[in-house]
């Protein structure tokens, strides 16, 4: 049985940015299952829509965008169905010449990613606002910051190197292009407010973070020395600089990088004699790791995704300086497991992980069916 597993980011009704993810899961045969994971893992509802490959939910609303798997004419991979889960009715359909590879949306915009084109729509009228010609993007690699004040779309800008194109979705214009890596991109993540972008190349050894407004590199983190495929990157929720960045890799590990406590060491290095004369490609290798690894979260090669749900800062009572961060990290694996960890990082960059809960998602569904 093949499982399609997706995290959906939720913004609360007051429009403050928060990660309150729901989880959508579907066996390839018929149903969309949506869970809430705020306090306990709860099975919210399921919708019988047929075989599909993409499901996106508009925050915590009843609005779903569904792309079919092509096993029947009404569920073509070239047709996007906009669906109301409350009424069970299809609202509108959008048809394309080639297969849909990704869908992103907020309360104003709907973005549809194809292999070499990206379409931007007004989500209310479904009027097409812009068409972006892109390089070949066969994996549908993209990232989208849903904030209306900093709404950006990130797409690959090259097939031969790790350049990323940043497009302002609300203003409908190209913002900038960043040369982030020498090798093609494997993962992209924008912070929820569109302030920072994290990238990883197909080599998977270096994670870089750039400031979007100025297209300048702010941080480099070494994940490891051996090549590994990066499956996902995710920032902690924040209205300013996110405190933590997490990523998952083909080794089965989850990697956490401390942005909150890496600035001091970084500024010391840049102010040193060596920091002023050594090029970036070398200083990347000299950067302190500021890096904690959680091994064996998933079997090697099994895809996994991690989302930072919340971060709490701990201050020194005498100086008010931040001395530690505590994060709640939710992880979903493609072999059907949900895990949640608490991560503590102090100002000495000591990382401590503790498993809080773990569920096999099919068991949750079966238990819910029995209780009904």
PyMOL commands that set and color helices and strands:
alter all, ss='L'
color gray80, all
select helices_A, chain A and resi 73-75+263-270+273-277+280-286+361-371
alter helices_A, ss='H'
color red, helices_A
select strands_A, chain A and resi 3-8+22-27+31-36+42-48+52-57+63-68+79-84+89-95+102-105+109-113+117-122+128-133+142-144+152-156+162-168+173-181+185-190+196-201+206-211+216-222+230-235+244-249+254-258+291-294+304-315+322-333+337-346+351-360
alter strands_A, ss='S'
color yellow, strands_A
deselect
rebuild
show_as cartoon
